[in-house]
Amino acid sequence: MEKDDFDWLLDLLKNVNGYGNFNCIFSDGEFLFCYFDKGGYNGLYFTERIPPYGVVKLLDEDWEINFAEKKYPNQIGYIVAA
């Protein structure tokens, strides 16, 4: 897929954003789409996870995950939040 293949989607999301604040994250099973409000509403944050993996613990919750047990040693991933 080329960037131009997704221009129609960007146009659609910008149109929806014209009705008010709008951030969204969704996937078609192959690609992850993230749209950040054109006015900067509420932020969009991401981080890239690169091996070697270890334990990640959320600062505001009593929850942790060991990515070394969940991911392949050469697998790269992203965490996105709106």
Backbone atoms as SQL, in Angstrom:
CREATE TABLE atoms (id INTEGER PRIMARY KEY, chain TEXT, resi INTEGER, resn TEXT, atom TEXT, x REAL, y REAL, z REAL);
INSERT INTO atoms VALUES
  (1, 'A', 1, 'MET', 'N', 0.836, -1.176, 0.000),
  (2, 'A', 1, 'MET', 'CA', 0.000, 0.000, 0.000),
  (3, 'A', 1, 'MET', 'C', 0.886, 1.247, 0.000),
  (4, 'A', 2, 'GLU', 'N', 0.404, 2.240, -0.672),
  (5, 'A', 2, 'GLU', 'CA', 1.098, 3.515, -0.776),
  (6, 'A', 2, 'GLU', 'C', 0.368, 4.562, 0.063),
  (7, 'A', 3, 'LYS', 'N', 1.076, 5.630, 0.417),
  (8, 'A', 3, 'LYS', 'CA', 0.470, 6.712, 1.171),
  (9, 'A', 3, 'LYS', 'C', -0.779, 7.239, 0.479),
  (10, 'A', 4, 'ASP', 'N', -0.731, 7.388, -0.820),
  (11, 'A', 4, 'ASP', 'CA', -1.880, 7.904, -1.572),
  (12, 'A', 4, 'ASP', 'C', -3.123, 7.039, -1.409),
  (13, 'A', 5, 'ASP', 'N', -2.940, 5.757, -1.103),
  (14, 'A', 5, 'ASP', 'CA', -4.071, 4.854, -0.916),
  (15, 'A', 5, 'ASP', 'C', -4.920, 5.240, 0.299),
  (16, 'A', 6, 'PHE', 'N', -4.341, 6.019, 1.209),
  (17, 'A', 6, 'PHE', 'CA', -5.038, 6.393, 2.437),
  (18, 'A', 6, 'PHE', 'C', -5.486, 7.849, 2.450),
  (19, 'A', 7, 'ASP', 'N', -5.231, 8.590, 1.384),
  (20, 'A', 7, 'ASP', 'CA', -5.624, 9.999, 1.340),
  (21, 'A', 7, 'ASP', 'C', -7.128, 10.175, 1.501),
  (22, 'A', 8, 'TRP', 'N', -7.932, 9.272, 0.933),
  (23, 'A', 8, 'TRP', 'CA', -9.391, 9.362, 1.070),
  (24, 'A', 8, 'TRP', 'C', -9.817, 9.249, 2.525),
  (25, 'A', 9, 'LEU', 'N', -9.084, 8.406, 3.294),
  (26, 'A', 9, 'LEU', 'CA', -9.412, 8.224, 4.703),
  (27, 'A', 9, 'LEU', 'C', -9.091, 9.492, 5.485),
  (28, 'A', 10, 'LEU', 'N', -7.947, 10.084, 5.201),
  (29, 'A', 10, 'LEU', 'CA', -7.582, 11.330, 5.870),
  (30, 'A', 10, 'LEU', 'C', -8.608, 12.414, 5.565),
  (31, 'A', 11, 'ASP', 'N', -9.040, 12.516, 4.329),
  (32, 'A', 11, 'ASP', 'CA', -10.054, 13.507, 3.968),
  (33, 'A', 11, 'ASP', 'C', -11.352, 13.271, 4.744),
  (34, 'A', 12, 'LEU', 'N', -11.752, 12.021, 4.874),
  (35, 'A', 12, 'LEU', 'CA', -12.960, 11.679, 5.616),
  (36, 'A', 12, 'LEU', 'C', -12.828, 12.065, 7.087),
  (37, 'A', 13, 'LEU', 'N', -11.698, 11.741, 7.711),
  (38, 'A', 13, 'LEU', 'CA', -11.491, 12.048, 9.124),
  (39, 'A', 13, 'LEU', 'C', -11.439, 13.553, 9.358),
  (40, 'A', 14, 'LYS', 'N', -10.829, 14.301, 8.447),
  (41, 'A', 14, 'LYS', 'CA', -10.809, 15.763, 8.559),
  (42, 'A', 14, 'LYS', 'C', -12.223, 16.322, 8.462),
  (43, 'A', 15, 'ASN', 'N', -13.034, 15.740, 7.595),
  (44, 'A', 15, 'ASN', 'CA', -14.421, 16.174, 7.458),
  (45, 'A', 15, 'ASN', 'C', -15.193, 15.939, 8.762),
  (46, 'A', 16, 'VAL', 'N', -15.047, 14.763, 9.348),
  (47, 'A', 16, 'VAL', 'CA', -15.696, 14.462, 10.630),
  (48, 'A', 16, 'VAL', 'C', -15.202, 15.437, 11.691),
  (49, 'A', 17, 'ASN', 'N', -13.923, 15.738, 11.704),
  (50, 'A', 17, 'ASN', 'CA', -13.328, 16.649, 12.674),
  (51, 'A', 17, 'ASN', 'C', -13.917, 18.062, 12.548),
  (52, 'A', 18, 'GLY', 'N', -14.401, 18.389, 11.362),
  (53, 'A', 18, 'GLY', 'CA', -15.017, 19.689, 11.156),
  (54, 'A', 18, 'GLY', 'C', -16.277, 19.909, 11.979),
  (55, 'A', 19, 'TYR', 'N', -16.884, 18.840, 12.502),
  (56, 'A', 19, 'TYR', 'CA', -18.088, 18.935, 13.322),
  (57, 'A', 19, 'TYR', 'C', -17.787, 19.107, 14.812),
  (58, 'A', 20, 'GLY', 'N', -16.515, 19.008, 15.196),
  (59, 'A', 20, 'GLY', 'CA', -16.137, 19.165, 16.601),
  (60, 'A', 20, 'GLY', 'C', -14.835, 18.450, 16.899),
  (61, 'A', 21, 'ASN', 'N', -14.485, 18.375, 18.172),
  (62, 'A', 21, 'ASN', 'CA', -13.251, 17.712, 18.590),
  (63, 'A', 21, 'ASN', 'C', -13.297, 16.240, 18.210),
  (64, 'A', 22, 'PHE', 'N', -12.145, 15.731, 17.726),
  (65, 'A', 22, 'PHE', 'CA', -12.165, 14.351, 17.241),
  (66, 'A', 22, 'PHE', 'C', -10.762, 13.743, 17.226),
  (67, 'A', 23, 'ASN', 'N', -10.543, 12.763, 18.063),
  (68, 'A', 23, 'ASN', 'CA', -9.372, 11.895, 18.035),
  (69, 'A', 23, 'ASN', 'C', -9.885, 10.477, 17.882),
  (70, 'A', 24, 'CYS', 'N', -9.160, 9.638, 17.150),
  (71, 'A', 24, 'CYS', 'CA', -9.590, 8.245, 17.072),
  (72, 'A', 24, 'CYS', 'C', -8.401, 7.339, 16.754),
  (73, 'A', 25, 'ILE', 'N', -8.564, 6.103, 17.158),
  (74, 'A', 25, 'ILE', 'CA', -7.595, 5.045, 16.883),
  (75, 'A', 25, 'ILE', 'C', -8.402, 3.832, 16.460),
  (76, 'A', 26, 'PHE', 'N', -8.065, 3.255, 15.306),
  (77, 'A', 26, 'PHE', 'CA', -8.758, 2.051, 14.867),
  (78, 'A', 26, 'PHE', 'C', -7.866, 1.254, 13.931),
  (79, 'A', 27, 'SER', 'N', -8.260, 0.030, 13.664),
  (80, 'A', 27, 'SER', 'CA', -7.460, -0.861, 12.834),
  (81, 'A', 27, 'SER', 'C', -8.371, -1.651, 11.904),
  (82, 'A', 28, 'ASP', 'N', -7.823, -2.022, 10.749),
  (83, 'A', 28, 'ASP', 'CA', -8.542, -2.913, 9.837),
  (84, 'A', 28, 'ASP', 'C', -7.995, -4.337, 9.940),
  (85, 'A', 29, 'GLY', 'N', -7.168, -4.593, 10.950),
  (86, 'A', 29, 'GLY', 'CA', -6.569, -5.907, 11.141),
  (87, 'A', 29, 'GLY', 'C', -5.165, -6.002, 10.572),
  (88, 'A', 30, 'GLU', 'N', -4.827, -5.092, 9.689),
  (89, 'A', 30, 'GLU', 'CA', -3.481, -5.064, 9.113),
  (90, 'A', 30, 'GLU', 'C', -2.760, -3.757, 9.436),
  (91, 'A', 31, 'PHE', 'N', -3.499, -2.652, 9.372),
  (92, 'A', 31, 'PHE', 'CA', -2.931, -1.338, 9.622),
  (93, 'A', 31, 'PHE', 'C', -3.579, -0.720, 10.852),
  (94, 'A', 32, 'LEU', 'N', -2.800, 0.090, 11.578),
  (95, 'A', 32, 'LEU', 'CA', -3.306, 0.854, 12.702),
  (96, 'A', 32, 'LEU', 'C', -3.433, 2.301, 12.246),
  (97, 'A', 33, 'PHE', 'N', -4.620, 2.881, 12.392),
  (98, 'A', 33, 'PHE', 'CA', -4.878, 4.257, 11.995),
  (99, 'A', 33, 'PHE', 'C', -5.053, 5.113, 13.243),
  (100, 'A', 34, 'CYS', 'N', -4.364, 6.231, 13.295),
  (101, 'A', 34, 'CYS', 'CA', -4.470, 7.152, 14.417),
  (102, 'A', 34, 'CYS', 'C', -4.699, 8.546, 13.858),
  (103, 'A', 35, 'TYR', 'N', -5.764, 9.186, 14.286),
  (104, 'A', 35, 'TYR', 'CA', -6.065, 10.545, 13.837),
  (105, 'A', 35, 'TYR', 'C', -6.077, 11.472, 15.038),
  (106, 'A', 36, 'PHE', 'N', -5.351, 12.574, 14.929),
  (107, 'A', 36, 'PHE', 'CA', -5.227, 13.559, 15.993),
  (108, 'A', 36, 'PHE', 'C', -5.986, 14.816, 15.593),
  (109, 'A', 37, 'ASP', 'N', -6.847, 15.281, 16.461),
  (110, 'A', 37, 'ASP', 'CA', -7.678, 16.457, 16.229),
  (111, 'A', 37, 'ASP', 'C', -6.870, 17.620, 15.660),
  (112, 'A', 38, 'LYS', 'N', -7.384, 18.239, 14.584),
  (113, 'A', 38, 'LYS', 'CA', -6.654, 19.313, 13.907),
  (114, 'A', 38, 'LYS', 'C', -6.432, 20.524, 14.805),
  (115, 'A', 39, 'GLY', 'N', -7.236, 20.675, 15.862),
  (116, 'A', 39, 'GLY', 'CA', -7.057, 21.768, 16.810),
  (117, 'A', 39, 'GLY', 'C', -6.217, 21.391, 18.016),
  (118, 'A', 40, 'GLY', 'N', -5.746, 20.141, 18.066),
  (119, 'A', 40, 'GLY', 'CA', -4.911, 19.694, 19.180),
  (120, 'A', 40, 'GLY', 'C', -5.679, 19.226, 20.393),
  (121, 'A', 41, 'TYR', 'N', -6.965, 18.961, 20.244),
  (122, 'A', 41, 'TYR', 'CA', -7.790, 18.556, 21.381),
  (123, 'A', 41, 'TYR', 'C', -7.277, 17.295, 22.063),
  (124, 'A', 42, 'ASN', 'N', -7.009, 17.408, 23.344),
  (125, 'A', 42, 'ASN', 'CA', -6.772, 16.266, 24.242),
  (126, 'A', 42, 'ASN', 'C', -5.536, 15.432, 23.943),
  (127, 'A', 43, 'GLY', 'N', -4.756, 15.763, 22.959),
  (128, 'A', 43, 'GLY', 'CA', -3.485, 15.078, 22.717),
  (129, 'A', 43, 'GLY', 'C', -3.611, 13.680, 22.141),
  (130, 'A', 44, 'LEU', 'N', -2.528, 13.245, 21.540),
  (131, 'A', 44, 'LEU', 'CA', -2.383, 11.876, 21.041),
  (132, 'A', 44, 'LEU', 'C', -0.951, 11.487, 21.362),
  (133, 'A', 45, 'TYR', 'N', -0.766, 10.382, 22.016),
  (134, 'A', 45, 'TYR', 'CA', 0.542, 9.986, 22.508),
  (135, 'A', 45, 'TYR', 'C', 0.909, 8.607, 21.993),
  (136, 'A', 46, 'PHE', 'N', 2.198, 8.407, 21.721),
  (137, 'A', 46, 'PHE', 'CA', 2.651, 7.083, 21.308),
  (138, 'A', 46, 'PHE', 'C', 4.090, 6.868, 21.757),
  (139, 'A', 47, 'THR', 'N', 4.418, 5.598, 21.891),
  (140, 'A', 47, 'THR', 'CA', 5.784, 5.209, 22.187),
  (141, 'A', 47, 'THR', 'C', 6.094, 3.949, 21.398),
  (142, 'A', 48, 'GLU', 'N', 7.322, 3.826, 20.969),
  (143, 'A', 48, 'GLU', 'CA', 7.762, 2.645, 20.234),
  (144, 'A', 48, 'GLU', 'C', 8.434, 1.694, 21.218),
  (145, 'A', 49, 'ARG', 'N', 8.053, 0.443, 21.160),
  (146, 'A', 49, 'ARG', 'CA', 8.647, -0.578, 22.031),
  (147, 'A', 49, 'ARG', 'C', 9.621, -1.401, 21.197),
  (148, 'A', 50, 'ILE', 'N', 10.890, -1.371, 21.608),
  (149, 'A', 50, 'ILE', 'CA', 11.965, -2.051, 20.884),
  (150, 'A', 50, 'ILE', 'C', 12.642, -3.034, 21.841),
  (151, 'A', 51, 'PRO', 'N', 12.960, -4.250, 21.357),
  (152, 'A', 51, 'PRO', 'CA', 13.631, -5.218, 22.227),
  (153, 'A', 51, 'PRO', 'C', 15.013, -4.710, 22.656),
  (154, 'A', 52, 'PRO', 'N', 15.552, -5.185, 23.748),
  (155, 'A', 52, 'PRO', 'CA', 15.027, -6.265, 24.596),
  (156, 'A', 52, 'PRO', 'C', 13.902, -5.754, 25.492),
  (157, 'A', 53, 'TYR', 'N', 12.920, -6.603, 25.706),
  (158, 'A', 53, 'TYR', 'CA', 11.767, -6.240, 26.501),
  (159, 'A', 53, 'TYR', 'C', 11.955, -6.647, 27.947),
  (160, 'A', 54, 'GLY', 'N', 11.248, -5.957, 28.793),
  (161, 'A', 54, 'GLY', 'CA', 11.235, -6.275, 30.212),
  (162, 'A', 54, 'GLY', 'C', 9.837, -6.049, 30.754),
  (163, 'A', 55, 'VAL', 'N', 9.754, -5.806, 32.039),
  (164, 'A', 55, 'VAL', 'CA', 8.480, -5.575, 32.706),
  (165, 'A', 55, 'VAL', 'C', 8.106, -4.102, 32.600),
  (166, 'A', 56, 'VAL', 'N', 6.854, -3.840, 32.257),
  (167, 'A', 56, 'VAL', 'CA', 6.319, -2.480, 32.212),
  (168, 'A', 56, 'VAL', 'C', 5.233, -2.390, 33.264),
  (169, 'A', 57, 'LYS', 'N', 5.292, -1.339, 34.076),
  (170, 'A', 57, 'LYS', 'CA', 4.308, -1.145, 35.136),
  (171, 'A', 57, 'LYS', 'C', 3.692, 0.232, 34.965),
  (172, 'A', 58, 'LEU', 'N', 2.356, 0.303, 35.002),
  (173, 'A', 58, 'LEU', 'CA', 1.676, 1.585, 34.923),
  (174, 'A', 58, 'LEU', 'C', 1.848, 2.322, 36.240),
  (175, 'A', 59, 'LEU', 'N', 2.124, 3.618, 36.153),
  (176, 'A', 59, 'LEU', 'CA', 2.372, 4.406, 37.351),
  (177, 'A', 59, 'LEU', 'C', 1.108, 4.649, 38.175),
  (178, 'A', 60, 'ASP', 'N', -0.055, 4.735, 37.518),
  (179, 'A', 60, 'ASP', 'CA', -1.270, 5.067, 38.237),
  (180, 'A', 60, 'ASP', 'C', -2.163, 3.852, 38.531),
  (181, 'A', 61, 'GLU', 'N', -1.688, 2.661, 38.231),
  (182, 'A', 61, 'GLU', 'CA', -2.479, 1.455, 38.472),
  (183, 'A', 61, 'GLU', 'C', -1.577, 0.359, 39.050),
  (184, 'A', 62, 'ASP', 'N', -2.182, -0.567, 39.729),
  (185, 'A', 62, 'ASP', 'CA', -1.458, -1.720, 40.251),
  (186, 'A', 62, 'ASP', 'C', -1.495, -2.813, 39.186),
  (187, 'A', 63, 'TRP', 'N', -0.785, -2.596, 38.074),
  (188, 'A', 63, 'TRP', 'CA', -0.820, -3.502, 36.935),
  (189, 'A', 63, 'TRP', 'C', 0.530, -3.487, 36.255),
  (190, 'A', 64, 'GLU', 'N', 0.984, -4.644, 35.822),
  (191, 'A', 64, 'GLU', 'CA', 2.238, -4.714, 35.084),
  (192, 'A', 64, 'GLU', 'C', 2.161, -5.860, 34.083),
  (193, 'A', 65, 'ILE', 'N', 3.026, -5.786, 33.054),
  (194, 'A', 65, 'ILE', 'CA', 3.098, -6.833, 32.042),
  (195, 'A', 65, 'ILE', 'C', 4.564, -7.049, 31.686),
  (196, 'A', 66, 'ASN', 'N', 4.932, -8.288, 31.503),
  (197, 'A', 66, 'ASN', 'CA', 6.285, -8.621, 31.080),
  (198, 'A', 66, 'ASN', 'C', 6.252, -8.868, 29.578),
  (199, 'A', 67, 'PHE', 'N', 6.672, -7.868, 28.793),
  (200, 'A', 67, 'PHE', 'CA', 6.642, -7.982, 27.343),
  (201, 'A', 67, 'PHE', 'C', 7.575, -9.075, 26.829),
  (202, 'A', 68, 'ALA', 'N', 8.587, -9.427, 27.593),
  (203, 'A', 68, 'ALA', 'CA', 9.499, -10.496, 27.180),
  (204, 'A', 68, 'ALA', 'C', 8.755, -11.826, 27.070),
  (205, 'A', 69, 'GLU', 'N', 7.684, -11.985, 27.838),
  (206, 'A', 69, 'GLU', 'CA', 6.879, -13.208, 27.790),
  (207, 'A', 69, 'GLU', 'C', 5.794, -13.145, 26.713),
  (208, 'A', 70, 'LYS', 'N', 5.487, -11.964, 26.197),
  (209, 'A', 70, 'LYS', 'CA', 4.381, -11.770, 25.263),
  (210, 'A', 70, 'LYS', 'C', 4.826, -11.500, 23.831),
  (211, 'A', 71, 'LYS', 'N', 6.065, -11.087, 23.628),
  (212, 'A', 71, 'LYS', 'CA', 6.547, -10.694, 22.305),
  (213, 'A', 71, 'LYS', 'C', 7.735, -11.555, 21.888),
  (214, 'A', 72, 'TYR', 'N', 7.912, -11.684, 20.567),
  (215, 'A', 72, 'TYR', 'CA', 9.091, -12.367, 20.049),
  (216, 'A', 72, 'TYR', 'C', 10.302, -11.481, 20.257),
  (217, 'A', 73, 'PRO', 'N', 11.500, -12.052, 20.406),
  (218, 'A', 73, 'PRO', 'CA', 12.700, -11.254, 20.697),
  (219, 'A', 73, 'PRO', 'C', 13.008, -10.173, 19.658),
  (220, 'A', 74, 'ASN', 'N', 12.558, -10.321, 18.424),
  (221, 'A', 74, 'ASN', 'CA', 12.856, -9.326, 17.385),
  (222, 'A', 74, 'ASN', 'C', 11.629, -8.480, 17.014),
  (223, 'A', 75, 'GLN', 'N', 10.541, -8.580, 17.765),
  (224, 'A', 75, 'GLN', 'CA', 9.299, -7.895, 17.426),
  (225, 'A', 75, 'GLN', 'C', 9.295, -6.466, 17.953),
  (226, 'A', 76, 'ILE', 'N', 8.962, -5.520, 17.076),
  (227, 'A', 76, 'ILE', 'CA', 8.854, -4.111, 17.427),
  (228, 'A', 76, 'ILE', 'C', 7.377, -3.758, 17.458),
  (229, 'A', 77, 'GLY', 'N', 6.970, -2.903, 18.377),
  (230, 'A', 77, 'GLY', 'CA', 5.576, -2.522, 18.456),
  (231, 'A', 77, 'GLY', 'C', 5.415, -1.083, 18.921),
  (232, 'A', 78, 'TYR', 'N', 4.179, -0.612, 18.889),
  (233, 'A', 78, 'TYR', 'CA', 3.845, 0.746, 19.317),
  (234, 'A', 78, 'TYR', 'C', 2.684, 0.701, 20.287),
  (235, 'A', 79, 'ILE', 'N', 2.711, 1.635, 21.215),
  (236, 'A', 79, 'ILE', 'CA', 1.598, 1.832, 22.132),
  (237, 'A', 79, 'ILE', 'C', 1.064, 3.232, 21.834),
  (238, 'A', 80, 'VAL', 'N', -0.233, 3.329, 21.548),
  (239, 'A', 80, 'VAL', 'CA', -0.844, 4.601, 21.179),
  (240, 'A', 80, 'VAL', 'C', -2.033, 4.853, 22.091),
  (241, 'A', 81, 'ALA', 'N', -2.179, 6.101, 22.553),
  (242, 'A', 81, 'ALA', 'CA', -3.307, 6.486, 23.392),
  (243, 'A', 81, 'ALA', 'C', -3.780, 7.877, 22.996),
  (244, 'A', 82, 'ALA', 'N', -5.086, 8.039, 23.000),
  (245, 'A', 82, 'ALA', 'CA', -5.673, 9.352, 22.685),
  (246, 'A', 82, 'ALA', 'C', -6.319, 9.913, 23.915);
